[in-house]
Amino acid sequence: MRRHQVAGIPAALLLFALAACTAPSDGESGAAPDMTVDEAAPSSETYGANEPVSPADDPQSTFAVDVDTASYDYARRSLEDGVLPPADQIRPEEFVNYFDQGYEEPEGNGFAVSVDGTAVPEWYDAGDATHVMRVGLQTRSGSDEERADVNLTFVIDVSGSMEGDRIALVRDSLDLLVSQLRPTDSVAIVTYESDSEVLLGMTDVGDGEELRASIDDLYARGSTNMEAGLEDGYELAGEVFDPEKDNRVILLSDGEANVGITEHDAMLEALGEEIAAGITLLTVGVGDSYNQELLEQLADNGDGWAVYFATETEAERVFSERLTSTLGVAARDAKIQVTFDDATVAEYRLIGFENRALADEDFEDDEADGGEVGPGHSVTALYALTLTGEAGDVGTVGVRWQDPDGEHAGSAEASLPVSGLDADPDSHLSVDLVAAAFAEVLRGSAGFDCESLLPAARELAETNDDPGVEELAALIETASELGA
């Protein structure tokens, strides 16, 4: 396919904003010297933990929603391999969003908004903070009959680093996914190594023989020109774009780009905003080590989300449960803005979402990029709060989004009285607190360690019937044994 060398295009897809940063207290890695730490791809951008903010100085906290879970998946893989994940690969919001929240669903597109909170547990050393507030968003689940047909353009890394188990895992995963699609859904395959190639044009799943033959032909070789693969993938997706369908580009890679443009900001700028309009990008990290930052930032700024797998079991969860159950888009460019009342709140700290921060004025700017959320997805944000002791509302939570067709903006609001922060946490909020605390330990922003957290995690595992919570407790125990 032809190569676009686009110059001078404004980086309209890029909305990076750093929150106030602090370095981890015990070094660049956030890990004690005796810890065994996984060696992931180096990160070119560092986002320190958010600092407490006084509402008297800045009453508004604004950020794009994020439904990624790759950080938790990667941390789990590292710990199962007996090493601590690198601190700069840990994102608390992705740990929290991994778990089911049990929120009520809205009747239509957009979000149902819930706000609750509780006192900070004794084991959670949160500085001066005394309470935690949870902001929850939920989109409506859709049945398979309700969803539109899909055009899925797979962009697959077949470079040398994908050789062996990784490319075999990709083949098996694609076979699994195709088996769950409709005959009227369509799939195209673009591969890239030193250059890129259209292995299969957009083909109906009903024509299964040609599609499965193309999947069987996947094998690894060469260097890694991700730019060329994405360029051809987007061009192909744009040529067959159907406004009546869900149009997606799905990148499967370990994220190691070493030919052509290799940085996410330059890569997105070269692709150009016009070819990405209406096309959602899902990035899938593959293998026991990968460049999380590159894949996450591509997804966040390419109207999509990021996931990760390294085993057949994890791949089945991603493709069978997460992707196929959420085909479609319930809300585009979704943003949250919390306005705190300085009469009731002395300080607030957003736990996570550091690389999703937005300028406050971008909240009502429908041209400003937010996050894309599929049907049946939830988004959770936690704030550590220091209260003044006065009665009243903590503040107002505002959510704004574009309808799936991109023509109409939707919004919703909710508030929480200070008295609502003294309730006992439900089981979901209890899990959220442990998951967020675990992430803060792993990234070096906690005032406690995993040994202090472990009793609460074990108690949750004994009283919660979600097997993921039992796994969380086991991971915390492993991290504690490794010195976290």
C-alpha positions in Angstrom: 0.0 0.0 0.0 1.1 3.5 -0.5 3.2 5.3 2.2 1.9 8.6 3.6 4.7 10.9 4.7 2.5 13.5 6.4 4.2 16.7 7.5 3.0 19.6 9.5 -0.2 17.9 10.8 -1.1 19.2 14.2 -1.0 16.5 16.9 -4.8 16.8 17.5 -5.0 13.4 18.9 -2.4 14.2 21.7 -3.7 15.5 25.0 -0.9 14.7 27.5 -1.0 16.6 30.8 1.2 15.9 33.7 -0.3 16.1 37.2 2.0 17.4 40.0 4.7 14.9 40.2 6.8 13.4 43.0 9.5 10.8 42.5 9.1 7.5 44.4 10.7 7.8 47.8 13.2 5.0 47.4 14.8 5.6 44.0 13.9 5.8 40.4 12.5 2.3 40.3 10.4 2.7 43.4 11.8 -0.6 44.7 14.1 -1.4 47.5 17.6 -2.4 46.5 17.1 -6.1 47.5 14.0 -6.6 45.4 13.9 -8.6 42.3 12.3 -6.3 39.6 11.2 -7.2 36.2 13.1 -5.5 33.4 10.4 -4.0 31.1 11.0 -1.7 28.2 12.2 1.7 29.4 9.6 4.4 29.8 10.4 7.7 28.0 7.8 9.6 30.1 7.5 9.4 33.9 4.3 10.3 35.7 4.7 10.7 39.5 1.8 10.2 41.9 -0.7 13.0 42.2 -0.1 15.3 45.1 -2.8 16.5 47.6 -4.5 19.7 46.3 -6.4 22.3 48.3 -9.8 23.2 46.7 -9.0 26.8 47.8 -6.2 26.7 45.3 -7.7 24.5 42.6 -11.3 23.2 43.2 -11.5 21.2 40.0 -10.0 17.8 39.1 -10.5 17.0 35.4 -9.4 13.9 33.5 -10.3 11.6 30.6 -11.9 8.3 31.5 -9.8 5.1 31.1 -10.9 1.5 30.9 -7.5 0.0 30.4 -6.5 -3.0 32.5 -3.1 -3.8 31.0 -1.1 -2.6 34.0 -2.8 -5.1 36.4 -2.5 -7.9 33.9 1.2 -7.2 33.4 1.9 -6.9 37.2 0.2 -10.3 37.7 2.3 -11.9 35.0 5.5 -10.5 36.6 4.6 -11.6 40.1 3.7 -15.1 38.8 7.2 -15.2 37.3 8.7 -14.4 40.7 9.7 -10.7 40.0 8.2 -7.4 41.0 6.9 -5.3 38.1 8.8 -2.0 37.4 7.3 0.9 39.3 6.7 3.0 36.2 4.5 0.2 34.7 2.0 0.5 37.6 -1.2 2.5 37.2 -3.6 2.3 40.2 -6.7 3.1 38.1 -6.0 0.0 36.0 -5.8 -2.2 39.1 -9.1 -0.9 40.3 -10.9 -1.1 36.9 -9.9 -4.7 36.6 -12.5 -5.7 39.1 -16.3 -5.8 38.8 -18.0 -2.9 40.5 -21.7 -3.9 40.5 -22.9 -0.4 39.4 -26.4 0.1 38.2 -26.7 0.5 34.4 -28.3 3.5 32.6 -31.3 2.9 30.4 -29.7 4.4 27.3 -26.3 5.4 25.9 -23.9 7.3 28.1 -23.4 6.7 31.8 -25.1 6.1 35.1 -23.1 8.0 37.8 -22.7 6.9 41.4 -20.7 8.5 44.2 -20.0 7.0 47.6 -17.2 6.7 50.1 -15.9 5.5 53.4 -13.4 6.2 56.1 -9.8 5.3 55.3 -9.0 1.9 56.8 -6.5 1.8 59.6 -3.9 0.0 57.5 -4.1 2.5 54.6 -1.6 5.2 55.5 -2.9 8.0 53.3 -1.0 10.9 54.9 -3.5 13.4 56.4 -6.4 11.9 54.4 -9.3 10.5 56.5 -11.7 9.4 53.9 -11.9 7.9 50.4 -14.5 8.9 47.8 -15.4 6.7 44.9 -16.7 8.0 41.6 -18.3 5.3 39.5 -19.5 5.3 35.9 -21.4 2.5 34.1 -22.6 2.1 30.6 -25.5 -0.1 29.5 -24.7 -3.7 28.4 -25.9 -4.7 25.0 -26.9 -8.1 23.7 -25.2 -9.6 20.7 -28.4 -9.1 18.8 -28.4 -5.4 19.5 -24.8 -4.6 18.5 -23.9 -3.5 15.0 -21.8 -5.6 12.7 -18.0 -5.0 13.0 -15.2 -4.2 10.7 -12.0 -5.4 12.5 -8.7 -4.6 11.0 -6.0 -6.6 12.8 -2.5 -5.1 12.7 -0.2 -7.9 13.8 3.5 -7.7 14.8 5.3 -10.5 13.0 8.9 -9.3 13.8 11.6 -11.5 15.2 10.7 -10.6 18.8 7.3 -12.3 18.3 8.9 -15.6 17.2 7.9 -18.8 19.0 5.3 -18.8 21.7 4.1 -15.2 21.1 3.1 -15.6 17.5 1.6 -19.0 18.3 -0.5 -17.4 21.0 -1.6 -14.7 18.5 -2.8 -17.4 16.0 -4.7 -19.3 18.7 -6.3 -16.0 20.0 -7.4 -14.9 16.6 -9.0 -18.4 16.0 -10.8 -18.0 19.2 -12.1 -14.6 18.4 -13.2 -15.4 14.9 -15.2 -18.4 16.2 -17.3 -16.0 18.3 -18.0 -13.4 15.6 -21.0 -13.3 13.4 -20.9 -14.4 9.8 -21.8 -10.9 8.8 -18.9 -9.4 10.8 -15.7 -8.7 8.7 -12.0 -9.0 9.4 -8.9 -7.8 7.7 -5.3 -8.7 8.6 -2.2 -6.4 8.1 1.2 -7.8 9.2 4.4 -5.8 9.8 8.0 -6.5 10.4 10.7 -4.5 8.5 7.8 -3.4 6.3 4.1 -4.0 6.3 1.8 -6.2 4.1 -1.9 -6.6 3.7 -2.3 -10.3 4.3 -6.1 -10.3 4.0 -8.4 -7.6 2.8 -11.7 -7.0 4.6 -13.4 -10.4 4.5 -16.7 -11.6 5.9 -16.3 -14.0 8.7 -18.8 -16.2 6.8 -16.0 -16.8 4.3 -14.1 -18.6 7.1 -11.8 -20.8 5.0 -9.8 -17.9 3.6 -9.7 -16.1 6.9 -8.4 -19.1 8.9 -5.9 -19.8 6.2 -4.5 -16.3 6.6 -4.3 -16.8 10.4 -2.4 -20.0 9.9 0.1 -18.2 7.7 1.2 -15.9 10.5 4.9 -16.4 11.4 7.6 -14.1 12.8 10.7 -12.7 11.1 12.5 -9.3 10.6 12.6 -6.0 12.3 9.7 -4.0 13.8 8.2 -1.2 11.8 5.0 -0.5 13.8 4.5 2.8 12.1 4.2 1.1 8.7 1.8 -1.5 10.1 -0.5 1.1 11.7 -0.4 3.3 8.6 -1.5 0.5 6.4 -4.0 -0.8 8.9 -5.7 2.6 9.3 -5.6 3.2 5.5 -7.3 -0.1 4.9 -9.9 0.5 7.7 -10.5 4.0 6.2 -11.1 2.6 2.7 -13.8 0.2 3.9 -15.2 2.4 6.7 -18.9 1.8 7.2 -20.8 4.3 9.4 -23.4 1.6 10.1 -20.7 -0.7 11.6 -18.3 -0.7 14.5 -14.9 0.1 12.9 -11.8 -0.9 14.8 -8.1 -1.3 14.3 -6.7 -3.9 16.7 -2.9 -3.9 17.2 -1.3 -7.1 18.6 2.4 -6.6 19.5 5.0 -6.7 22.2 5.3 -2.9 21.5 9.0 -3.0 20.5 9.1 -0.6 17.6 12.7 -0.2 16.2 12.2 0.8 12.6 10.6 4.0 11.3 8.9 6.2 13.8 9.2 4.6 17.3 7.6 7.2 19.6 3.8 7.2 20.2 3.4 11.0 19.8 5.3 11.2 16.5 3.5 8.0 15.3 0.1 9.4 15.9 0.9 12.7 14.4 2.2 11.0 11.2 -1.0 9.0 11.0 -3.0 12.1 10.9 -6.3 12.8 12.6 -8.4 12.4 9.5 -7.7 8.7 9.0 -8.5 7.9 12.6 -11.9 9.6 12.8 -14.6 7.1 13.8 -12.1 4.2 14.1 -11.4 2.9 17.5 -7.9 1.5 18.3 -7.5 -1.4 20.7 -3.9 -2.3 21.6 -3.1 -5.8 22.8 0.2 -6.4 24.5 1.5 -9.9 23.9 4.2 -11.9 25.8 5.9 -11.9 29.1 7.5 -8.5 28.5 6.3 -5.6 26.4 6.4 -1.8 26.0 3.4 -0.9 28.0 3.8 2.9 27.7 3.9 2.9 23.9 0.8 0.6 23.6 -1.1 2.4 26.3 -0.5 5.9 24.9 -1.4 4.8 21.4 -4.7 3.4 22.7 -5.5 6.4 24.9 -4.9 8.9 22.2 -6.3 6.7 19.4 -9.8 6.5 20.7 -9.6 3.1 22.4 -8.1 1.1 25.2 -5.2 -1.2 26.0 -5.2 -4.9 27.3 -2.5 -7.5 27.7 -2.1 -11.2 27.8 0.8 -13.7 28.0 -1.0 -17.1 28.2 -3.9 -18.9 26.6 -6.0 -18.4 29.7 -5.4 -14.6 29.7 -6.0 -14.4 25.9 -9.3 -16.2 26.3 -10.4 -13.6 29.0 -9.4 -10.7 26.7 -10.9 -12.0 23.5 -13.8 -14.1 24.8 -15.0 -12.0 27.7 -13.6 -8.4 27.3 -13.6 -7.8 23.6 -16.5 -9.7 22.2 -18.8 -8.7 25.1 -18.0 -5.0 24.5 -18.0 -4.6 20.8 -19.5 -1.3 20.0 -19.1 2.1 21.6 -21.4 3.5 24.2 -19.7 6.8 24.7 -16.9 8.7 23.0 -14.6 11.4 24.4 -15.8 10.8 28.0 -14.4 13.1 30.6 -14.9 13.5 34.4 -14.7 16.8 36.3 -15.0 16.8 40.1 -15.5 20.2 41.7 -14.7 20.1 45.4 -16.2 22.5 48.0 -13.4 24.1 50.1 -15.9 24.6 52.9 -16.0 20.8 53.5 -12.8 19.5 51.9 -9.4 20.7 53.0 -7.4 18.6 50.5 -8.1 16.0 47.8 -5.8 13.6 45.9 -6.8 11.6 42.8 -5.4 8.1 43.1 -4.1 7.3 39.6 -5.1 8.7 36.2 -1.9 10.8 36.2 -1.4 10.4 32.4 -5.1 11.1 31.7 -5.2 14.6 33.2 -6.9 17.4 31.3 -7.0 21.1 31.6 -10.2 22.2 33.4 -11.4 24.1 30.4 -11.3 21.0 28.3 -14.2 19.5 30.1 -16.8 21.4 28.2 -14.8 21.5 25.0 -16.3 18.8 22.8 -13.3 18.9 20.5 -11.0 17.9 23.3 -10.2 14.2 23.3 -11.5 12.0 26.2 -11.9 8.3 26.6 -14.0 5.8 24.6 -16.1 3.4 26.6 -17.9 0.3 25.3 -21.2 -1.2 26.4 -21.2 -2.8 29.8 -18.0 -1.1 30.9 -17.4 0.6 34.2 -14.9 3.3 35.2 -13.9 3.9 38.8 -11.9 6.8 40.3 -10.8 7.0 43.9 -10.0 10.3 45.8 -8.3 10.5 49.2 -9.9 13.3 51.1 -9.0 15.4 54.1 -12.2 17.0 55.5 -12.6 20.3 57.3 -15.2 19.0 59.7 -18.0 21.1 58.3 -21.3 19.7 57.0 -22.5 20.0 53.4 -21.7 18.4 50.1 -18.2 17.2 49.3 -18.7 18.6 45.8 -20.2 17.9 42.4 -19.2 15.1 40.0 -19.7 16.0 36.3 -19.4 13.6 33.4 -19.5 14.7 29.7 -19.4 12.5 26.6 -20.2 12.3 22.9 -22.9 9.9 21.8 -21.6 7.0 19.6 -22.5 8.9 16.4 -20.4 11.8 17.6 -23.1 14.3 16.8 -24.6 15.0 20.3 -23.0 15.6 23.7 -24.4 14.1 26.8 -23.8 14.9 30.5 -24.7 13.8 33.9 -24.0 15.1 37.5 -24.0 13.7 41.0 -23.1 14.9 44.4 -22.3 13.4 47.8 -22.9 14.8 51.3 -20.1 14.6 53.8 -22.2 12.3 55.9 -22.1 9.8 53.0 -18.4 9.3 53.5 -19.0 7.6 56.9 -20.9 4.6 55.5 -19.4 1.1 55.7 -17.9 0.2 52.3 -19.7 -2.4 50.2 -17.7 -5.4 49.0 -16.8 -3.8 45.7 -15.4 -0.6 47.4 -13.4 -2.8 49.8 -11.8 -4.5 46.9 -11.1 -1.2 45.2 -9.3 0.1 48.3 -7.1 -3.0 48.5 -6.4 -3.0 44.7 -5.5 0.7 44.8 -3.3 0.3 47.9 -1.5 -2.6 46.2 -0.7 -0.5 43.2 0.5 2.3 45.4 2.9 -0.1 47.2 4.2 -1.4 43.9 4.9 2.0 42.4 6.5 3.4 45.6 3.8 5.9 46.5 2.4 4.3 49.7 3.3 4.8 53.3 2.9 1.1 54.0 4.0 -2.3 52.6 2.3 -5.4 51.3 2.7 -7.1 54.7 0.5 -4.4 56.2 -2.1 -4.9 53.4 -2.1 -8.7 53.4 -4.6 -9.3 56.3 -7.2 -7.1 54.7 -6.7 -8.8 51.3 -7.0 -12.3 52.9 -10.2 -11.3 54.7 -11.7 -10.1 51.4 -10.7 -13.4 49.7 -12.5 -15.4 52.4 -15.7 -13.4 52.1 -15.9 -12.6 48.4 -17.0 -15.2 45.8 -15.1 -13.5 43.0 -12.1 -15.7 42.2 -10.2 -12.6 41.1 -10.2 -11.3 44.7 -8.6 -14.6 45.9 -6.0 -14.1 43.1 -5.4 -10.5 44.2 -4.7 -11.7 47.8 -2.3 -14.3 46.5 -0.5 -11.7 44.4 -0.1 -9.4 47.4 1.4 -12.3 49.4 3.8 -12.9 46.6 4.8 -9.3 46.4 5.3 -9.2 50.1 7.6 -12.2 49.9 9.6 -10.4 47.2 10.1 -7.4 49.5 7.4 -5.0 48.5 
